[in-house]
Amino acid sequence: MADKVLQLCMSDGKGGMELYVDRIIEDLKEEGWEVFGICLKNTKVEAYMQRNNVPYRAFKSNAGALLNIGRLRRWLVEENVRVIHCHKSSDLRLTTLLTLLLPGLKVLYTDHVGGQRAKKSPYHRLAYGKVDRVLSISQATYQRNVTNLPVPSEQVICLPHGVDINTYHPCGDVNAIRVKRGELGIPTDAIVIGLPGRVTPGKGQDVWVKALLDLDPTLNFYALSIGGTDYASGGVESFYASLQELIAKTPLASRIAFLGHRNDLAEILPLLDIVCVPSENEAFGLTIIESMACGMPIIGSNTGSLPELVDTASGVLVGPHDINAWRGAMEQLIRNGAQRETMGKAARQRVEQHFSNKQHVKRLIEIYRSA
């Protein structure tokens, strides 16, 4: 009999949590697991479940799912699904009811946010009381979960995300890099400084832009933001507009570009020279390990989970709001090609050793079975 798990994600977002659901479904199916799903209609998560050919149930709202609790129970019984992996704290309302109707059902919850607020009200104690394992995506969020959630510490497990190192890898084809840069309008001889991530205040593009504008304009660099700039692609349009105002009519206006959302990130990352991640409180940072897997040296914030991902061999960490430090770190790497190359190789090696998707899914399956 095939191993079975249901992925529950009632989110209408377009960020890393939703992408994780897509990737873990794919990885689990490659390992021979039969995967089912519950999600909201007309969302990224539903599109991912369709793309992966997963049997699923979709609802217009969380309330709609709760109203169909009897049908969901019958479906799980018919399919003999005994493990549910949920990804949003509000999903626990549904799993709590299901566990009452299906004694013996096992529930795992991945906390993709690692909030700093305590959740120990009677409601939270009821909801988390039905959770068998809480999975924290970094040591930073693990410590918060142990402190803030009403579950025994032995039920909280640190399980960092992983990246497909066969999809995300360095490109040694100089001609391919030249062609791709040409497609994107990037000068072939410039040092390219990238920032992958949705354009939202929490990702720190404002700090990045201000530091870029402080750089010596005689340096041969080009800056590239890769991530959604509008609501449809997960960005914040007013924030994006404010960044455009900062850049407009400056000497560097033609050297800072925003690509918007892209589906070819694995092709774009290898053509960069430096990757910046100025997020103030990144719970994990999937784009960081994707960039490192592509052999990119990292300049990141010294807060959140970044110090767990980027060591001194693979990058430089500075204060998230210290514009002078960001400018200095970028200038140093722009001027030092040998350092960029050394750090990039160390970054790739670090991901291979600690953050591959194969390692992640193997550990996840162990947790499913032990639960």
C-alpha positions, 0 to 999 in steps of 0.5 A: 500500500502506498504511503499517503499524506494530505497537504492542507493549505487554505492560503490565497497568497503567492509567496514562499509558503505556497511555493513550498507546498508545490515543491514538497508535493513534487518531491513526495511524489518522486519518493513514491508517496500518494499526495492529496490536497485541500485548498481555496479555489482560484489560488496559487495553491490550487494551480500547484495542485492541478499542475502536480495532478493531485486529487484535491478538494477546493473551497471558496472560503475557510468557512466553506471547508468547515461546512463540508467537514462530513464530506471531507471525513468520508473522503479521507476514510475512502482514500485511507489518508491518516496524515495531514500536513498543514501550512497555515495556523488557521488550517488548524480549525479544520484539522481540529474538527477532523481529528474529532471525527477521525480519531487516530488522524495525525496532524503536522503543522509547518510554521512558515512565519515564526510569529513572535506573539504568544499563542496560548489562549483557550482557542490556541490550546485546543487547536494546537492540542491536536497537532502531533508535530510542529515543524520550524523552518529555522532555528530562529523560528524553532526558538519562537515556537518552543516559547510561544506555542502551547505544545510540548517542546519535544513535539517541535522539530527544526526542519529547514527547507531544501532546494533542488540542486539539479535545477538551481546550479551554476552556469559555466556556459559563458555564451549562454550567460551573455545571451540571457543577459542580452534578453534582459537588457543587461550590459554584458560586462557589468557586475550584476547585483540581484535581489530576488523576492517580491517587492514588499516592505519586509523584503528591504528593497528600499534599503537596497535602492538607497545603498545602490544610489550611494555607490560610486557611479564610476563602478561598472555595475547593474542592479536587478530586482526579480520579483512581483511588483503588483498585487497579482504577483504578490508585490505591494504597488504603492511600495514599488511606486515609492522605489521608482520615485527614489530612482527617477532622475538620479544618475543611476536611473538606467542601471537599476531595473525591476523585472517583476515576477519571473518563471525563469528564476533558475536561469536568471540567478546564475547570470548574476554576480552578487545577490542581496537579501536585505529582509529584516526578519526572514523566517527562512529565505528560500531564494537565499539557498536558491541563489547560493545553489547557483554559486552566488555570494550573498550580502544579507541581513544579520537578523532572522534566519539569515545567519543560519544560512550564510556563513562567513565563507559564503557571504557578508552579513550586515545590519538590515537598515545600515545603508552605509554597511550595505553600500560598503559590502556591495562596493567591496564585492564589486571590486573583488572578483576573486572574493566573489568567486571564492564565496560563490563556490563556498555557497554552492558547497554549503547548500549541497551539504545542508540544504538540498531538497533530497535531504529535506524530503527524506527527513520529512518522510521520517517525521510523517512515519514517526508521527 
